[in-house]
Amino acid sequence: MIPQIKPKELKDLRANEDLTIIDVRTPDETAQGVIEGALIGYDYNAGEFHEKAHDLDPDKTYVMVCRSGARSLQASLYLNSMGFEKVFNLENGMIGWSSEIE
């Protein structure tokens, strides 16, 4: 089971913990804005995420983000299947995120 994290919780967690936000949306979607500091270029639909996932450190904390939370949940489950234990999914994705957009 992948823990869902609400936008407010993510804002609080970012202030107190070293974590990496990975945006798994398409380039057209990320061009509309991203969460400050999020990694882009991990397009889940294009397979970029699966290619790059093997280069991630399994000991770090990750928050996965997409438009609505569905693709990022799949990405979270994939990392979890690879042994990553500290993976969160942003509940409702960018739809639920209302600030800190670059």
Residue pairs with C-beta under 8 A, 6 or more apart in sequence:
2 73
2 76
2 77
2 80
2 87
2 88
2 89
3 87
3 88
3 89
4 69
4 88
4 89
4 90
4 91
5 13
5 63
5 88
5 89
5 90
5 91
6 91
6 96
7 90
7 91
7 92
7 96
7 97
7 98
10 21
10 35
10 63
10 88
10 90
10 97
11 100
13 19
13 63
14 21
14 37
17 61
18 60
18 61
19 60
19 61
19 62
19 63
20 39
20 56
20 60
20 61
20 62
20 63
21 35
21 37
21 38
21 39
21 62
21 63
21 65
21 90
22 38
22 39
22 42
22 49
22 62
22 63
22 64
22 65
22 75
23 30
23 34
23 35
23 38
23 39
23 40
23 42
23 65
23 66
24 42
24 43
24 44
24 49
24 64
24 65
24 66
24 71
24 72
24 75
25 40
25 43
25 44
25 65
25 66
25 67
25 71
25 94
26 43
26 45
26 46
27 40
27 43
29 66
29 67
29 94
30 40
33 94
33 101
33 102
34 40
34 101
34 102
35 65
35 94
35 97
35 100
35 101
35 102
36 100
36 101
36 102
38 65
41 48
41 52
42 48
42 49
42 52
42 75
43 49
44 66
44 71
44 72
44 74
44 75
45 71
49 75
49 78
50 78
53 75
53 78
53 79
53 82
54 82
56 62
56 79
56 84
58 79
58 82
58 83
58 84
58 85
59 86
60 86
61 86
61 87
61 88
62 76
62 79
62 84
62 86
62 87
62 88
63 87
63 88
63 89
63 90
64 72
64 73
64 75
64 76
64 79
64 87
64 88
64 89
64 90
65 72
65 90
65 93
65 94
65 97
66 72
66 75
66 93
66 94
67 93
67 94
67 95
68 92
68 93
68 94
68 95
69 89
69 90
69 91
69 92
69 93
69 95
69 96
70 93
72 89
72 90
72 93
73 89
76 87
76 88
76 89
79 87
80 87
90 96
90 97
